[in-house]
């Protein structure tokens, strides 16, 4: 199963090359962000909410201590956020694989759950997507077994300290009339309301009685998301702000500089990062790398896989190193639980995480978007303003 079907192309100052745009805090190595091995389905007692699909279980485990405030001229930590669009477990083992990798390297991540992944296809008429027919979706509905596995992994991920955001529902991209790029703020509100319903009423919709509830109040957990194909942000933001969201990760073509707010929300874009062997950058998402390899095929010649895997790995590492060694801007990476081209992009992400977590890299923090928001909100505005003066690859000197 693929996490999307329609594909949109985003130019990123690449000349003839194109990057494909899809939607498709504690110091690394410290004990503060260490994870406990929470198995899928492990019980966490709490107060049921609604039909018992979710429950309030108290403060989220494995969160960093209160953010420290930088002094003027103090070098900031290097934040890295790995995020996952769709966040379904469809039998390929990728969701638990990266939960385990995160545990091994003291990382927190953000999982952008597609609400539709908790709705059985037999109930698809409950979904009324804006400007599309009832029950339509550009991603496939999951089987009952895959819904169960997704629920178990989302539950375990939260208990391990990861953030659960949203990837909305039907993933309508492209330029047609049904695309999210044409949705109004009111239509975004409908889409979000439905995503909330699918997550908080999965027990009613599925009839499953053999699973524990998701251990969080989603109305409080949900503070941000990423739109399908990075489209429609301008009309989403007024709705997101009204809902009290804190950030949005839908901007395409961002630079490796310190973030700013857009319409009152932190704007966390995918970023142009160095692309080994090319004079142009590539957007920091697995599919965008794929789009520039082998004419964008998801099943290219196996003989090319080793070179493509190395190129993808080196791109992520180059993006991290450029920030770490210069302006220390947070580095954002987007991914899908996919096995494109033999799974080489998953291998590249794993290798990048291992590189970033190496003990030679001091004061590196692999965090969720929520945790990054907490840190940014704790800083003096003047300090952040000074950091924003640093361009891509510009050395931090301690002077504003």
N, C-alpha and C positions, 0 to 999 in steps of 0.2 A: 504494500500500500504506500502510495506517495502522499505527502502532506499537502499537496496542491496539484492542480492540473493546468490552470491557465498560467501563462508566464508573461511578465512584463519586463521591459528592458530599460535600464537606467543608465544614462551616460554619466561618466565621471571624469571628464577631461581626458579621455583616452584616445582621442582621434577616432580611428576606425574601430577600435576595440570597444566592447560594451560590457558593462557589469550588469548582471541579471539581478533585479531587485525583487525578492520574494519574502513572504513571511512564512514565505515562505518568504563586623570588621575587626579583624584582628591580624596581627602580623603573621605572615606565612611562617609556619614552623612553630608558632607559639601554642600553648595549651588552651588559650582562650577560645579558639575556633575549632578545637578538636571535636570530632563527631563520634557519637556512639553508634554502634552497628545496629540500627533499628531495622528489623526484618519487615517486609511488606505484611500488613495485617496485624502488626503488634498492637496490643491493646493499650490505649491511653484513655483512662477514665475521664469523663467530663459530663457536662450538662447538655443534653440533646437540644438542638435547635430545629424548629419546624417539624418535618416528618422524620427527623433523626438521620438525615443524610449527612449533616454536619453536627459538630458539638463543640462547645467551648471547653477547652482543656487547660486553660490558664496561659501564662506567658510562654511564648515559643522557646523551646530549648535551644541551647548551643548558639546563643547570640553573643556578640562581643560586648565588652564593658562599655560604659558611656564614652562617646567620642571625645577625644582630647582636642583642645583648641590650639591651633598653630600660633606660635609667636611670630611677630613680624620678622621676615627674613629667614624663618625656619624652613628647611626643606620638607616638602610634603611626602607622605607615603606614596608608593606606586600602587594605585588601585587597578584591578583587572576584573571585569565582569564577563563571565561566560553565561549566555542565555540560550534557551531552547524554545523554538517555535513549534506549537502544536502539543508537544509533550505527551505523546501517546506511547504505550508499550504494546506493540503489535506482534510479539513473539520473536523479535530479533534480538532481544536481550540488551538493547542499547540503553534504555532508561536505567536499569540496575547497574549496568556497566559503569555509567558515568556518575551514579551515586557513589559507587565504590571508589572510583578514581578521586572524587571530591573528598571522600573520607580519608583516603591515604595521603592527600596533599593539603589538608586543612583548608579546603575551599568551600565557600558558599556560592550557590548559583541561583539564577532565576529561571523558573519554568513557566512559560507562557502557555497555559492550558487552553485548548480550544474547547469551548463549552459543548459543542456538538459531539465530542468524543465520549461524552457520558450519556448520550441519548440514543436508545436503540433505534435502528432503522424502522422498525415496526411502529414507532411513535414519531416518525419524521414530520408528520403533519402538524405537530405542535410547534414546529419552527416556521416562522413567518418572516423570511428575510426581506429587508427593504428592496424594492424594485426588482424582485425575483419571485418566481412562483413558490407557493407554499411547499415546504419540504426540500426545496432545491439546495444544493451544496456543491461547491467546486472541490471539496475533499470528500472522501468516502466515509460513510458511517462505519463504526467498528462493530465487529461481532461481539456477542455477549461475553465470550471468554476474554477478548481484548479490552472490553470495558472494565471487566473485573481486574485485570492486570494493571490497567492504567490507574484505577482507583487505589489499588494497593501501593503502587509506586508513588503516586501523588501524596498519599497519606504518609508513607515512610519518609519521603523527601522533606516534608514540612517538619516532621519530628526530628530530622537530622539537621535542621536549621536553614533549609533552603526556602526561597520565596516562591509563592504561587501567584503569578500574574495572569493576564488573559491574552489570548490570540483571537478573541471574539468567536465567531461561529463558522459561517459557510465559506470563508476565504475567497470572496469574490474580487478578483483582480482585473487586470486588463483595462480597456478603455470603453467597453460597451456600456449601455444604459444601466445595467445591474451592478457595475463596479462600485466598490466602496469609495472610489475617487469622486463620485457624484452624490454621495449621501449627505443629507443635511444634518445639523446638530440633533434635531428631533429623531431622525432615523438612527443615528448612532446611539441615542438613548434607548431606542427599542432594541437594538442589537445587544447592548450591554445588559439591559433588563433580562433578555432571554438567556444570555450566557450565564447570568447570575442564577436564573431559575434552573437551568440544566445542571449546574454544579450543586445547588442546594436542594434539589428535588430528585436526585438520581434514584433514590430508594423507591419513590412513588412511580417514577417512569420506567424503571427496570424490573421492579418486583423482587430484587435481590434481598435476601434476608440473612445471608451467610457472611456478610462483610461488616467490618467496623465502620463507623462514620468517619468522614474526613475530620481531623481533630482541630478545626479552626472555624471561626466565624468569618465566612467569606466576605461579608459586608465590610469587615474591618481589615481583612487580609489583603483585599484587592485595592491596590493603590497605583497601578500602572499596567501598561500593555504594549504590544506591538501590532500594528495593523497589517492586514494581508498585503504583500508585495510593497510594503512601505508607502501605501497610498492613503490619502484622505485625512492626513493629520490636521490640516487647518480647520476643518469642520468638526473633527473629534474633540479638539482641545477645549472649546467652550463647554461641552458636555462633561468632559473629564474634570474640568475645574469645578463645575457645579456639583459634581459628585464627591469632591474633596480628594481627588487623586493627587499624587505628589510628583509624578513624572510621566513622560511618554518616551518610548524607545523606537518611534516610527520614522524618524528623520533619515533620509537617504543622503549619502554623499557628504557626511560630515568630515571634519579634519581632526587630527590628533592634537586638540587644544582643550583647555579647561572649559567645562560646560557652562551654559547660561540658562536662564529661564525663558520660556516662551509661553505667553498668555498665562503666566503664573505657575507653570509647571516646569520642573527640570527637564531639559531637552537632552536626551541621551542618544545621539545618532550612531548608526553604523559608520565606520570611519574609513577613509582611504588609507591603506597601508602599503608599504613597499611591496612590489611584486617581482621577485627575482627573475632575471632574464628579460625584463621589460622596462621601458622608459616611463610607463604609466602606472598609477596605483591601482589597486583592486580593493573593492569594498570588503570589510572585515566580516564576511559571512561565507559559509561553506559553498553555497550554491553560486555565489559570485565568482569564486575561484574556479569552480567547475565550468562556468559559462565562458571562461577564457582558456579552457583546456579542451582540445579535441573537438572544437566547434560546439561546445556546450552539451555534448552527449552525456547521458547518465549511465551508459553502458558502452564505453569505448573499448579499444583493443587492450586486452590484459597486458600486453608487452609494454604499454605506456604507463601502467599503474605505478611502478616504482619511481619513475621520474616525476610523475604528477604528485605522488604522495610527498616526495621530498620538496617539491616546489611549494606545495600548500603548507607544509610544516615550516619551511624557511620563511614564508610570508608572515605567518603568525608570530614567529620568533622575531622577525625584523620589526614588526609593528610594536611588539613589546619592548625590544631593546631600544628602539628610537625614543620612545617615551621615557623609559627608565633612565637612560643616560643623558637626557636633555631636560625637557620641561615638566616631566612627571605627570603629564595629562592622563586621566583615567583612560584605559584601553578597553574598548567594548567589542566583544566577539559574539556573533549570532550563529546558531546552528540548527540543524534538523536531525531527528533520529532516523537517519536514512543510510542506505548502503550503496549509494551511487558509486559507480566505478569500483566495485569490489570493496566498498567501505573505506577507501583510502582517506577520505576527509575526516572520518571518525578517528582513524589512526593518527592523523595530523594533529587533531585537537588534543588527543591524549599526549602526544609527544611534546606539544607546546606547553601543556599544563606541567609536565614533568620538568621542562626547562625553566619555566617561570618559578616553580617551587624550589629550585636548586638553592641550597643554603648559601651559595655565593651571592645571591641577590638579597640584599638587606632591606628590611622594611617594605616588603611586598605584601599586598593584601588582596587575595582573591575573594571577592564579596558579591553579594546580591545587589540589585539596583536599590532595594529598600535600604540596605545597610549603607550604601553610598549616599543616598539622600540624607540619612541620619547624620553622617559625617559632614556633608556640605552645609546642612542647616545649622550645625553647631559652630561654624567658623565665622569670624568677623568678616563682614562684607568687604572691608578694605583689603583684607588679606586675599580674598578670592579675586577681587578686582585686579590686584597686582599679578596674580597667577595668570589671569586671562590676557595679560599683556604679552605673554610668551607665545610666539608663533610655533609652528610645527618644526621640531628639531632645534628650537632655540634653547640654549643652555640656561638652566636655572642658576642664578648667581646670588640670590638672597636679597636682591634689590628690586623694588617695584618698577 
